[in-house]
Amino acid sequence: MTGAGPPPRLPSPLAEVDDERFARRGVRLLLKRDDLIHPDLVGNKWRKLAPNLAEARGRAIVTFGGAYSNHLRAAAAAGRLLGVPTIGVVRGDELAARPLNRSLRRCVADGMRLFFVDRSTYRSKREPEVLARVLDDAGAAGAYVVPEGGSNALAVRGCVELGRELRGRADVVAVACGTGGTLAGLAAGLDEGQRALGVAVLKGGFLSGEVEALQTGAFGGRRGVWEVTDRFHGGGYARVPAELDAFAQEFEQRHGLPVERLYVAKMLHALTVLTEEGAFAPGTTVAAVITGAPDAPEPSRSPSRSTSPAPPPQSSTSR
Ligand SMILES: *Cc1c(COP(=O)(O)O)cnc(C)c1O
């Protein structure tokens, strides 16, 4: 895969959907379709990575992730789209001797050079001496470092525009959170009277502190009105309980929206439960940020499948 492809679709579309679970409570539901920003680099990853790749100014970027990391794959795609060389430091040196999984094959197809490190080194990579040694060994000594998960001050500032695009459009904006970088920027971009709700997909209850630290790094202090709920992680990262999967399937059929399971499904489920619990007053407009899309099916080798799939169906748009 080479080439820049289409330009990003920004601002991303905003579409209202009709869902009786919300209507019954007098709540309007909008979908903020960040999954449509770019076919190869969806959602918040575009908003977070593009400013960092610009800042690299011609240097390679190096970043970090596990064997199934969405962030690594996004960084590789961003590098291809923006013409920036990428180096991925991957957790687990035992992986170096095995065939690459699908996620890592994609990274390589997008031009990322992979470097595998053992788990204990990987865990210690925030220590400056360890990082310096890893970068040296990876041949990335002069490279621009993007942290694991991609949330640094530039990434957070890149997500401010997401909030700005939603000014005057909703009372509550919900987003799924991994590192919390997207929430940190989104909340800062909203107007007075709007609030952001982060849905943690990881267990641990540490996210509020992270978001606060990210806002302090990016803006010098807390910004906007936001909160985090820790009730909807479904057992932790990458855990998709059967009921959550069923919920997501049903949502897909009902609204023609492909529902990414690790983040987006948990956020939509949270909004549905909270609405049914009466957490939003009648008359509230809730915008759900669709931060990503499910993986495309594995590319087949048959020539008939070599074109990209059609874009997902769009429901009635309020723009
Ligand atoms: C990476 C990712 C997130 C999490 O973003 P953070 O800024 O790390 O909180 C949310 N949704 C999807 C689909 C993602 O890929």
The ligand as a MOL file (V3000), in Angstrom:
LIG
                    3D

  0  0  0     0  0            999 V3000
M  V30 BEGIN CTAB
M  V30 COUNTS 15 15 0 0 0
M  V30 BEGIN ATOM
M  V30 1 C -7.5750 4.4340 20.1200 0
M  V30 2 C -9.0280 4.4340 20.1720 0
M  V30 3 C -9.7670 5.0820 21.1990 0
M  V30 4 C -9.1090 5.6600 22.4310 0
M  V30 5 O -8.5510 6.9250 22.2960 0
M  V30 6 P -7.7350 7.5390 23.5230 0
M  V30 7 O -7.3510 8.8920 23.0300 0
M  V30 8 O -6.5350 6.6660 23.7370 0
M  V30 9 O -8.5970 7.5600 24.7170 0
M  V30 10 C -11.1460 5.1150 21.1060 0
M  V30 11 N -11.7910 4.5100 20.0840 0
M  V30 12 C -11.1340 3.8540 19.0970 0
M  V30 13 C -11.9170 3.1970 18.0230 0
M  V30 14 C -9.7410 3.7920 19.1100 0
M  V30 15 O -9.0920 3.1080 18.1490 0
M  V30 END ATOM
M  V30 BEGIN BOND
M  V30 1 1 1 2
M  V30 2 1 2 3
M  V30 3 2 2 14
M  V30 4 1 3 4
M  V30 5 2 3 10
M  V30 6 1 4 5
M  V30 7 1 5 6
M  V30 8 2 6 7
M  V30 9 1 6 8
M  V30 10 1 6 9
M  V30 11 1 10 11
M  V30 12 2 11 12
M  V30 13 1 12 13
M  V30 14 1 12 14
M  V30 15 1 14 15
M  V30 END BOND
M  V30 END CTAB
M  END
